[in-house]
Amino acid sequence: MHVRRGARLIPFVIGLAVLAHPPGVRAQPRRLTVLASDPAQVRRIDSTVDAQIRSGQLEVRRTDDDTLLEGRQHARLRQLHHGVPVVGAELTRQTDELGATVSVFGSLFEGIDVDVTPALDAAAAAAVVEGRTGETLAGERMPTLCVYPGTDGYHLAYRATVFTADGASSYVIDATDGTVLHETSGLRTQSAVGKGTGVLGDQKKMSVTLDSGTYTTRDPLRPPLLTTYDLRGNLQRTLDFLNGRTTLGVSDRASDTDNVWTDAAAVDAHAQTGFFYDYYFKRFGRRGLDNNNLRLLSIVHPVSRAAIGTQSAATVGTYYLNAFYAGAGVMVYGEGLPPAMTAGGQHWDYLAGAIDVVAHELTHGITDYTSDLIYENESGALNESFSDMMGTAVEFFYQQPGAGPMQADYLLGEDVITPGGIRSMANPGAFGDPDHYSKRLVTPNDSAHDNGGVHTNSGIPNHVYYLAIEGGTNRTSGLSVEGVGQANREQIEKVMYRAFTQMMPSNATFSVARAVTIQAAVDLYGASSAAARAITQAWTAVGVN
């Protein structure tokens, strides 16, 4: 058996002795490449490998059967330095059906002289990774201690791999001072990941861009152009943009100098728009509003809270107590009210702070590019309901079920409109909305009457969605529904998505919606499936046949 050092083969000596070096001078890594395949080489190495296993300098990591050659096995051995694995130091030993060694290949290092007591713990190393990528490591992904043969000598270090929107990044972090010794990253060079505090005081990661020394809210990591603009309370500029009279530029973006963001509305609008995009892609394979990565532009602070006393009731209703999709991928998030003020007995915080509100409004954009449900009467109520369904679906995708702030439930807007939110899918009647077709609001189809009661009557299909997942009894009809259950909510989400984006006509009535959603469930899961049964029972329970 021989080893290759440089271009020269030399006899293999696997003593791996610790050599003395002057204080402050690192030992230069010396790699030994092992190539043992003929019987004479194998005999010379085999007993030495066994001795190093017994002494703890080599460790058998795993042994696998050869799937192509019967009777053969392959053991993987890694080099240890006082119990710490050495990066890039591994041997593979092949044995035959009698247990005799057939070959040994790999690389080892000699002359390692580092102390294996780290100055930093794994959590500190993880914090370094998070600072670089914005991603938090946990569980099996926490950094692990190693000996790293660097170009300037051996280091005691931590290794970690983190997955980002652009792929995987691997880091080697010095266990003495937290220096990043080695990095391979898929992140774009112009991007940065910051931290921000949202409306509810929670911490969010933000994909932003560094422009001339200032961080701005343009997300360069996701496929569509995703930008958040801070109009700083300038309603006229907001109107000029919405009406096509002006364009917005870099100076209009929300910005921060240290990438630790404190403008809660900007943080939530920017981060949660990304969450919305990710949900639709991960759940349905959809690429944004038009399925072709249409830009997503968010506007925060279209008005000033401090100026609310000078505004008309209509302005307050539109730009303070509201969030809306303005078409062409543009979202406007209302400013809410000053903390001491209420409307209807409720406090209103920045509307961008509720993930279900963000997803609800952006889903209107998806409807625009798919079924384009006419925004009046029953088709308009279905339009609103589909947005409620998907807003709730996104909330459950990212949050744990519960009844408190930032917990997933069947209330709409409850995190920023307190107490209670504005609608309930579980109990529409709690907000005066119908849970049964016999109670639907019949009203003129004009703006004064909410286009035929589209928000009110959305309670009926909303309750269908709730019952199809959770099951239960409709309070009006007394009919019970066997839902698919929390663990299978994805089935109902996919049924509704497929029905509303691919099969629903723009002028659909509730009756048409019943037929379409049942067919979507049958197509996806079969006529006798739990999903098809739940959808059918739910429509019947709310009186739609």
C-alpha positions as CSV (number, residue, x, y, z in Angstrom):
1,M,0.0,0.0,0.0
2,H,1.2,3.5,-0.8
3,V,0.0,7.0,-0.3
4,R,0.3,9.9,-2.7
5,R,1.8,13.1,-1.4
6,G,1.9,15.7,-4.2
7,A,2.8,13.8,-7.3
8,R,5.0,11.2,-5.5
9,L,4.0,7.8,-4.2
10,I,5.6,7.0,-0.8
11,P,5.2,4.1,1.6
12,F,2.2,4.6,3.9
13,V,2.9,5.4,7.6
14,I,-0.3,6.0,9.6
15,G,1.2,7.1,12.8
16,L,-0.5,10.6,12.7
17,A,1.8,11.9,15.3
18,V,1.3,15.3,16.9
19,L,4.3,17.4,16.0
20,A,5.6,20.4,18.0
21,H,5.5,23.9,16.5
22,P,6.7,27.3,17.6
23,P,4.0,29.2,19.7
24,G,1.5,31.0,17.5
25,V,2.6,29.1,14.3
26,R,0.0,26.7,12.9
27,A,1.1,23.3,11.5
28,Q,0.6,23.3,7.7
29,P,-1.9,20.6,6.8
30,R,-0.3,17.5,5.2
31,R,-2.7,15.3,3.4
32,L,-2.0,11.6,2.8
33,T,-3.9,10.0,0.0
34,V,-4.4,6.3,0.4
35,L,-4.6,4.1,-2.7
36,A,-4.6,0.4,-1.8
37,S,-6.0,-2.1,-4.1
38,D,-3.5,-4.9,-4.8
39,P,-3.0,-7.7,-2.2
40,A,0.4,-6.6,-1.1
41,Q,-0.7,-3.0,-0.5
42,V,-3.9,-4.2,1.3
43,R,-1.9,-6.5,3.6
44,R,0.3,-3.6,4.7
45,I,-2.5,-1.2,5.5
46,D,-5.2,-3.5,6.9
47,S,-3.6,-4.3,10.2
48,T,-2.7,-0.6,10.6
49,V,-6.2,0.5,10.0
50,D,-7.5,-2.0,12.6
51,A,-5.0,-0.7,15.1
52,Q,-6.1,2.9,14.5
53,I,-9.7,1.9,15.0
54,R,-8.8,0.4,18.3
55,S,-6.9,3.5,19.4
56,G,-9.7,5.8,18.4
57,Q,-7.8,7.6,15.6
58,L,-10.2,6.1,13.1
59,E,-13.9,5.5,13.5
60,V,-16.2,3.3,11.5
61,R,-19.1,5.5,10.5
62,R,-21.2,3.0,8.6
63,T,-21.1,-0.3,6.7
64,D,-23.2,-0.9,3.6
65,D,-23.8,-4.0,1.5
66,D,-22.8,-3.7,-2.1
67,T,-26.0,-3.7,-4.2
68,L,-24.2,-4.7,-7.5
69,L,-21.8,-7.3,-6.3
70,E,-23.1,-10.0,-3.9
71,G,-21.2,-10.6,-0.7
72,R,-19.2,-7.4,-0.8
73,Q,-19.4,-4.7,1.9
74,H,-18.1,-1.1,2.2
75,A,-17.1,0.5,5.4
76,R,-16.6,4.2,5.8
77,L,-14.0,5.3,8.3
78,R,-13.3,8.9,9.4
79,Q,-10.2,10.3,11.1
80,L,-10.6,11.7,14.6
81,H,-8.3,14.0,16.5
82,H,-8.9,13.5,20.2
83,G,-12.5,12.5,19.3
84,V,-13.2,15.4,16.9
85,P,-13.7,14.5,13.2
86,V,-11.2,15.9,10.7
87,V,-12.8,17.5,7.7
88,G,-11.9,15.7,4.5
89,A,-10.3,12.7,6.2
90,E,-12.0,9.5,5.4
91,L,-11.2,6.0,4.2
92,T,-13.4,3.4,2.5
93,R,-12.6,-0.2,3.1
94,Q,-14.1,-2.9,0.9
95,T,-14.4,-6.5,2.1
96,D,-15.4,-9.7,0.4
97,E,-17.9,-12.4,1.5
98,L,-15.2,-13.9,3.8
99,G,-14.5,-10.6,5.5
100,A,-11.1,-10.1,3.8
101,T,-10.2,-6.6,2.8
102,V,-10.2,-6.0,-1.0
103,S,-9.4,-2.3,-1.1
104,V,-8.8,0.8,0.9
105,F,-9.1,4.4,-0.5
106,G,-9.2,7.8,0.9
107,S,-7.3,10.7,2.5
108,L,-6.0,11.4,6.0
109,F,-4.0,14.2,7.6
110,E,-0.9,14.1,9.7
111,G,0.6,16.6,12.1
112,I,-2.6,17.9,13.6
113,D,-1.8,20.0,16.7
114,V,-5.0,21.9,17.7
115,D,-6.6,22.0,21.1
116,V,-10.1,20.5,20.9
117,T,-11.7,22.7,23.6
118,P,-13.8,25.3,21.8
119,A,-14.1,28.9,23.0
120,L,-17.5,29.2,21.3
121,D,-20.4,26.8,21.6
122,A,-22.6,25.6,18.8
123,A,-25.3,28.2,19.5
124,A,-22.8,30.9,18.9
125,A,-21.7,29.4,15.7
126,A,-25.4,29.1,14.6
127,A,-25.8,32.8,15.4
128,V,-22.9,33.5,12.9
129,V,-24.7,31.5,10.2
130,E,-28.0,33.3,11.0
131,G,-26.3,36.6,10.7
132,R,-25.0,35.6,7.3
133,T,-28.2,34.1,5.9
134,G,-31.1,35.1,8.0
135,E,-31.9,31.4,8.6
136,T,-32.1,29.9,12.0
137,L,-30.6,26.4,12.6
138,A,-32.1,23.9,15.0
139,G,-32.1,20.2,15.8
140,E,-29.9,18.1,13.6
141,R,-28.9,21.2,11.6
142,M,-27.0,22.8,14.5
143,P,-23.3,23.3,13.8
144,T,-21.0,20.4,14.6
145,L,-17.4,20.5,15.9
146,C,-14.6,19.5,13.6
147,V,-10.9,20.0,12.8
148,Y,-10.6,22.0,9.6
149,P,-7.4,21.8,7.5
150,G,-7.3,25.4,6.2
151,T,-4.7,26.9,3.9
152,D,-3.1,28.6,6.9
153,G,-3.1,25.5,9.1
154,Y,-5.4,23.4,11.2
155,H,-8.3,25.0,13.0
156,L,-10.8,23.8,15.6
157,A,-14.1,24.8,13.9
158,Y,-17.8,24.3,13.4
159,R,-19.4,23.1,10.3
160,A,-23.0,23.8,9.3
161,T,-25.2,23.7,6.2
162,V,-28.1,26.0,5.8
163,F,-30.8,26.0,3.1
164,T,-31.9,29.3,1.7
165,A,-34.2,30.4,-1.1
166,D,-31.4,30.1,-3.5
167,G,-30.1,26.7,-2.5
168,A,-27.7,25.4,0.1
169,S,-24.8,27.2,1.7
170,S,-22.1,25.5,3.8
171,Y,-20.0,27.2,6.4
172,V,-16.9,26.5,8.4
173,I,-16.6,28.8,11.5
174,D,-13.6,29.1,13.7
175,A,-14.5,27.8,17.2
176,T,-12.1,30.3,18.8
177,D,-13.4,33.7,17.5
178,G,-16.4,33.0,15.1
179,T,-14.5,33.9,11.9
180,V,-16.0,32.3,8.8
181,L,-13.1,30.2,7.5
182,H,-14.9,28.8,4.5
183,E,-18.2,29.5,2.7
184,T,-19.9,28.2,-0.4
185,S,-23.1,30.1,-1.0
186,G,-25.8,30.2,-3.6
187,L,-27.0,33.7,-2.5
188,R,-26.8,36.5,-5.0
189,T,-24.1,39.0,-4.3
190,Q,-26.4,42.0,-4.4
191,S,-28.9,40.6,-1.9
192,A,-28.9,40.8,1.9
193,V,-31.0,39.2,4.6
194,G,-32.1,41.5,7.4
195,K,-34.1,41.2,10.6
196,G,-37.2,43.2,11.3
197,T,-39.8,43.6,14.1
198,G,-43.3,43.2,12.9
199,V,-46.6,44.8,14.0
200,L,-47.1,42.2,16.7
201,G,-43.6,42.5,18.0
202,D,-42.4,39.3,16.3
203,Q,-39.1,38.9,14.5
204,K,-39.1,38.3,10.8
205,K,-36.3,37.8,8.2
206,M,-36.4,40.1,5.2
207,S,-34.8,39.6,1.8
208,V,-33.6,43.1,0.9
209,T,-31.1,44.8,-1.4
210,L,-28.1,46.9,-0.5
211,D,-28.1,50.1,-2.6
212,S,-25.3,52.6,-2.1
213,G,-24.8,51.7,1.5
214,T,-28.5,51.6,2.4
215,Y,-30.7,48.6,2.6
216,T,-34.0,48.8,0.7
217,T,-37.1,46.6,0.5
218,R,-36.5,44.9,-2.9
219,D,-36.4,41.1,-2.6
220,P,-33.8,39.8,-5.1
221,L,-34.2,36.1,-4.0
222,R,-37.6,35.2,-5.2
223,P,-38.4,34.9,-8.9
224,P,-40.8,37.9,-9.2
225,L,-39.9,41.5,-8.6
226,L,-41.1,41.9,-5.0
227,T,-40.8,45.5,-3.7
228,T,-42.3,47.4,-0.8
229,Y,-42.7,51.2,-1.0
230,D,-43.1,53.5,1.9
231,L,-45.1,56.6,0.8
232,R,-44.5,58.2,4.2
233,G,-48.1,59.4,4.6
234,N,-48.2,61.2,1.3
235,L,-51.8,60.4,0.0
236,Q,-51.3,62.5,-3.1
237,R,-48.3,60.6,-4.2
238,T,-50.1,57.4,-3.5
239,L,-53.0,58.5,-5.7
240,D,-50.6,59.7,-8.4
241,F,-49.0,56.3,-8.5
242,L,-52.3,54.3,-8.4
243,N,-53.7,56.5,-11.2
244,G,-50.6,56.1,-13.4
245,R,-49.5,59.7,-13.0
246,T,-46.1,58.9,-11.6
247,T,-43.8,56.0,-11.1
248,L,-42.0,54.9,-7.9
249,G,-38.3,54.6,-7.6
250,V,-35.5,53.5,-5.3
251,S,-36.0,56.6,-3.0
252,D,-39.6,55.5,-2.5
253,R,-38.7,52.1,-1.1
254,A,-38.7,51.5,2.6
255,S,-35.1,51.7,3.8
256,D,-32.8,51.1,6.7
257,T,-29.1,51.8,7.4
258,D,-28.2,48.8,9.5
259,N,-30.5,46.1,8.1
260,V,-32.3,45.8,11.5
261,W,-35.7,47.0,10.6
262,T,-38.1,48.7,13.0
263,D,-40.8,50.0,10.7
264,A,-43.4,47.3,11.5
265,A,-45.7,48.0,8.6
266,A,-42.9,47.8,6.1
267,V,-41.4,44.6,7.8
268,D,-44.7,42.8,7.6
269,A,-45.8,43.9,4.2
270,H,-42.5,42.9,2.7
271,A,-41.9,39.6,4.6
272,Q,-45.5,38.4,4.4
273,T,-45.8,39.0,0.6
274,G,-42.8,36.7,0.3
275,F,-44.6,34.2,2.5
276,F,-47.7,34.4,0.3
277,Y,-45.6,33.7,-2.8
278,D,-43.9,30.8,-1.1
279,Y,-47.2,29.2,0.0
280,Y,-48.7,29.2,-3.4
281,F,-45.5,27.8,-5.0
282,K,-45.0,25.1,-2.3
283,R,-48.6,24.0,-2.1
284,F,-49.8,24.3,-5.7
285,G,-46.6,24.9,-7.8
286,R,-48.0,28.3,-8.7
287,R,-45.6,31.1,-9.7
288,G,-47.3,34.2,-8.4
289,L,-50.4,36.0,-9.4
290,D,-50.4,35.3,-13.1
291,N,-48.4,32.1,-12.8
292,N,-45.6,33.9,-14.6
293,N,-44.0,35.7,-11.7
294,L,-45.8,39.0,-12.1
295,R,-44.2,41.7,-10.0
296,L,-45.6,42.2,-6.5
297,L,-45.6,45.8,-5.2
298,S,-46.7,46.7,-1.7
299,I,-47.4,50.2,-0.5
300,V,-47.3,51.0,3.2
301,H,-48.0,54.3,4.9
302,P,-50.3,55.7,2.1
303,V,-51.6,58.2,4.7
304,S,-50.4,59.5,8.1
305,R,-51.8,58.3,11.4
306,A,-51.1,61.7,12.8
307,A,-53.3,63.3,10.1
308,I,-56.4,61.2,10.7
309,G,-58.3,64.0,12.3
310,T,-58.3,66.0,9.0
311,Q,-59.5,63.1,6.8
312,S,-62.9,62.4,5.5
313,A,-64.8,59.3,6.6
314,A,-64.3,57.8,3.1
315,T,-60.6,58.4,3.3
316,V,-60.4,56.8,6.7
317,G,-62.5,53.8,5.5
318,T,-60.2,53.3,2.4
319,Y,-56.7,54.1,3.5
320,Y,-56.8,53.6,7.3
321,L,-59.3,50.8,8.0
322,N,-58.7,48.8,4.9
323,A,-56.2,47.0,2.7
324,F,-56.9,46.4,-1.0
325,Y,-55.5,44.9,-4.1
326,A,-55.2,47.7,-6.7
327,G,-54.6,45.5,-9.8
328,A,-51.4,44.7,-11.7
329,G,-49.8,43.2,-8.7
330,V,-50.1,46.3,-6.5
331,M,-51.2,46.1,-2.9
332,V,-52.1,49.0,-0.5
333,Y,-52.0,48.4,3.2
334,G,-54.1,50.6,5.5
335,E,-52.5,52.6,8.2
336,G,-54.8,51.6,11.0
337,L,-55.7,53.9,13.9
338,P,-53.6,55.6,16.6
339,P,-53.5,53.3,19.7
340,A,-56.0,55.5,21.6
341,M,-58.6,55.4,18.9
342,T,-61.2,52.7,18.1
343,A,-63.7,52.1,15.3
344,G,-66.7,50.0,16.0
345,G,-65.3,49.3,19.4
346,Q,-62.1,47.7,18.0
347,H,-58.5,48.8,17.8
348,W,-57.0,48.8,14.3
349,D,-53.3,48.3,13.9
350,Y,-51.3,48.4,10.6
351,L,-53.2,46.1,8.3
352,A,-50.0,44.5,6.9
353,G,-49.5,43.0,10.3
354,A,-52.0,40.2,9.7
355,I,-50.8,37.4,7.4
356,D,-54.3,36.3,6.5
357,V,-55.1,39.9,5.4
358,V,-52.0,40.0,3.2
359,A,-52.8,36.6,1.7
360,H,-56.5,37.5,1.3
361,E,-55.9,40.6,-0.7
362,L,-53.2,39.1,-2.9
363,T,-55.5,36.2,-3.6
364,H,-57.8,38.7,-5.3
365,G,-54.9,39.1,-7.7
366,I,-54.9,35.4,-8.4
367,T,-58.6,35.5,-9.0
368,D,-58.1,38.4,-11.4
369,Y,-55.8,36.2,-13.5
370,T,-57.9,33.0,-13.3
371,S,-61.7,32.8,-12.9
372,D,-62.1,36.6,-12.6
373,L,-65.2,36.1,-10.6
374,I,-67.5,39.1,-11.2
375,Y,-67.4,41.2,-8.1
376,E,-71.1,41.4,-7.3
377,N,-73.9,39.2,-5.9
378,E,-73.1,35.5,-5.5
379,S,-70.0,35.5,-7.8
380,G,-68.7,38.5,-5.8
381,A,-69.3,36.6,-2.5
382,L,-67.4,33.7,-3.9
383,N,-64.6,36.0,-4.9
384,E,-64.4,37.3,-1.3
385,S,-64.7,33.8,0.1
386,F,-61.9,32.3,-2.0
387,S,-59.7,35.1,-0.6
388,D,-60.8,34.2,2.9
389,M,-60.1,30.5,2.3
390,M,-56.6,31.1,1.0
391,G,-55.9,33.8,3.7
392,T,-56.8,31.2,6.3
393,A,-54.9,28.5,4.5
394,V,-51.7,30.6,4.5
395,E,-52.2,31.4,8.2
396,F,-52.4,27.7,9.1
397,F,-49.4,27.0,6.8
398,Y,-47.1,29.2,8.8
399,Q,-48.7,29.3,12.3
400,Q,-49.7,26.8,14.9
401,P,-53.4,26.4,15.6
402,G,-54.6,28.4,18.6
403,A,-56.7,31.3,19.9
404,G,-54.1,33.9,20.6
405,P,-52.0,36.4,18.6
406,M,-50.1,34.9,15.7
407,Q,-52.0,31.6,16.1
408,A,-54.0,30.1,13.2
409,D,-57.7,30.1,13.5
410,Y,-60.8,30.7,11.4
411,L,-61.2,34.4,12.2
412,L,-60.2,37.0,9.6
413,G,-57.9,39.9,10.6
414,E,-58.0,39.0,14.3
415,D,-54.3,39.8,14.8
416,V,-54.6,43.5,13.9
417,I,-58.3,44.2,14.4
418,T,-58.9,43.6,18.1
419,P,-60.8,42.1,19.7
420,G,-62.2,39.5,17.4
421,G,-61.3,40.4,13.8
422,I,-64.0,41.0,11.1
423,R,-65.4,37.6,10.1
424,S,-65.6,34.0,11.3
425,M,-65.6,31.0,9.1
426,A,-66.4,28.7,12.0
427,N,-69.4,30.8,13.1
428,P,-70.3,33.5,10.5
429,G,-73.3,34.5,12.6
430,A,-71.1,35.8,15.3
431,F,-70.4,38.8,13.0
432,G,-73.9,39.0,11.6
433,D,-73.1,37.0,8.5
434,P,-75.2,34.2,7.2
435,D,-74.2,30.6,7.7
436,H,-77.0,29.3,5.5
437,Y,-78.4,30.1,2.1
438,S,-81.8,30.8,3.6
439,K,-80.2,33.7,5.6
440,R,-78.4,35.3,2.7
441,L,-78.5,39.0,2.3
442,V,-80.6,40.1,-0.6
443,T,-79.8,43.7,-1.4
444,P,-79.3,46.1,-4.3
445,N,-76.2,45.5,-6.4
446,D,-74.4,48.9,-5.9
447,S,-71.5,50.3,-4.0
448,A,-73.8,51.6,-1.2
449,H,-74.8,48.0,-0.5
450,D,-71.4,46.3,-0.9
451,N,-72.1,45.1,-4.5
452,G,-75.0,43.0,-3.4
453,G,-73.5,42.0,0.0
454,V,-70.3,40.3,-1.3
455,H,-68.6,40.5,2.1
456,T,-71.6,39.5,4.1
457,N,-72.7,36.6,1.9
458,S,-69.2,35.2,1.8
459,G,-70.0,33.7,5.1
460,I,-71.9,30.9,3.4
461,P,-69.1,29.4,1.3
462,N,-66.7,30.3,4.1
463,H,-68.6,28.0,6.4
464,V,-68.4,25.3,3.7
465,Y,-64.6,25.5,3.8
466,Y,-64.6,25.3,7.6
467,L,-67.0,22.4,7.8
468,A,-65.2,20.4,5.1
469,I,-61.9,20.6,7.1
470,E,-63.0,20.6,10.7
471,G,-66.4,18.9,10.5
472,G,-69.3,19.9,12.8
473,T,-72.9,20.9,12.7
474,N,-74.4,23.9,10.9
475,R,-76.3,26.0,13.4
476,T,-79.2,26.8,11.1
477,S,-79.9,23.5,9.3
478,G,-78.7,21.2,12.1
479,L,-77.0,19.0,9.5
480,S,-73.6,17.5,10.4
481,V,-70.5,17.2,8.3
482,E,-67.7,14.7,8.5
483,G,-64.7,16.9,7.8
484,V,-61.4,15.5,6.5
485,G,-59.6,16.7,9.7
486,Q,-56.7,19.0,10.5
487,A,-54.1,16.6,9.3
488,N,-55.7,16.5,5.8
489,R,-56.5,20.2,5.4
490,E,-54.2,20.3,2.3
491,Q,-56.9,18.2,0.5
492,I,-59.5,20.9,0.9
493,E,-57.1,23.7,0.1
494,K,-56.2,21.9,-3.2
495,V,-59.8,21.3,-4.0
496,M,-60.7,24.9,-3.6
497,Y,-57.7,26.2,-5.4
498,R,-58.3,23.9,-8.4
499,A,-62.0,24.8,-8.5
500,F,-61.6,28.5,-8.1
501,T,-58.6,29.0,-10.4
502,Q,-59.2,26.4,-13.1
503,M,-62.9,25.4,-13.2
504,M,-65.0,28.2,-11.9
505,P,-66.8,30.5,-14.4
506,S,-66.7,34.2,-13.8
507,N,-70.4,34.4,-13.2
508,A,-70.7,31.4,-10.9
509,T,-73.5,31.2,-8.4
510,F,-73.3,29.3,-5.1
511,S,-75.0,26.4,-6.8
512,V,-72.4,26.3,-9.6
513,A,-69.7,26.6,-7.0
514,R,-71.1,23.5,-5.2
515,A,-70.9,21.5,-8.4
516,V,-67.5,22.7,-9.4
517,T,-65.9,22.1,-6.0
518,I,-67.4,18.6,-5.7
519,Q,-66.0,17.8,-9.2
520,A,-62.6,19.1,-8.2
521,A,-62.6,16.8,-5.2
522,V,-63.7,13.8,-7.3
523,D,-61.0,14.5,-9.9
524,L,-58.3,14.8,-7.3
525,Y,-59.2,12.1,-4.7
526,G,-62.0,10.0,-6.1
527,A,-65.8,9.9,-5.9
528,S,-65.8,7.9,-2.6
529,S,-63.0,10.0,-1.0
530,A,-63.3,11.7,2.3
531,A,-62.7,15.0,0.6
532,A,-65.5,14.6,-1.9
533,R,-67.8,13.5,0.9
534,A,-66.9,16.4,3.1
535,I,-67.4,19.0,0.3
536,T,-70.8,17.5,-0.6
537,Q,-72.0,17.4,3.0
538,A,-70.8,20.9,3.7
539,W,-72.7,22.5,0.8
540,T,-75.8,20.6,1.8
541,A,-75.5,21.7,5.4
542,V,-75.4,25.4,4.4
543,G,-78.5,24.9,2.2
544,V,-76.9,25.1,-1.3
545,N,-78.0,22.3,-3.6
